[in-house]
Amino acid sequence: MPETYNLKVIILNRWPFAEDHGRVAVYSLERGRLELVVRGLKKIKSKLAGHLEPITLANIMAVRGRQYDYAGAAVSEQGYFNIKNDLEKIAAAGQAFRVFNKIIKADQADQEIFELLKNFLAVLNRTAAGKVSPELLAWLFIFKLLVKLGHKPELYYCVNCRAKILPAGLKFDLARGGLIGAECSVKLEPFALTISENSVKLLRLVEKNDFNKLSKIKINNKEENQVKNIINSFLGYYA
Ligand SMILES: [Zn+2]
């Protein structure tokens, strides 16, 4: 009897592998990020294919193999079809997964990261058109992931003089890792990005709250771009 183990996973990616097999990259609750081979994935009658599409929450019975562990059985629990039927949402999930793969180390389980990923997909799945944009949700997910990994920016006190942050003339100082007040900013001329009071409020909200609570965010286009740019730059600087 081959040795088996059960995994609750979110399928991140899938690609062809040797003849008619496939390979899936997953983030599992039990073991973190890992890859599994799926035998006969490309065969028309593959029972596993539908349960192992990217952007799916599934339960997998994995089988230990000599060279590769493979998925012996799989049952999808949530297919997130509102994401799969929306190109903008697919692109947002893809963007989030690319960053996720880059900054999450393999084979390290973390229940909070699993929940965050699951909540991100749930919110992205249920967000209606005209509400918070899928792309912004992806960046907010990336921001929460960075905070979770210990890259927590200072959002309340000036990173130079430690004085409480006042709303006017604020900048986000990348090297010092957080907000810098107007006076220090003029004095030091740091490599910093302009940030509005509303953008600061949004980042504070995201840092503090469960991802489930973030689908009702209201923000204008200019501030959305500002927030995306700051998170992208922060990601480039620290990860
Ligand atoms: Zn200061």
Boltz pocket constraint, residues with backbone or C-beta under 6 A from the ligand:
constraints:
  - pocket:
      binder: B
      contacts: [[A, 158], [A, 159], [A, 160], [A, 161], [A, 162], [A, 163], [A, 180], [A, 181], [A, 183], [A, 184], [A, 185]]
      max_distance: 6.0
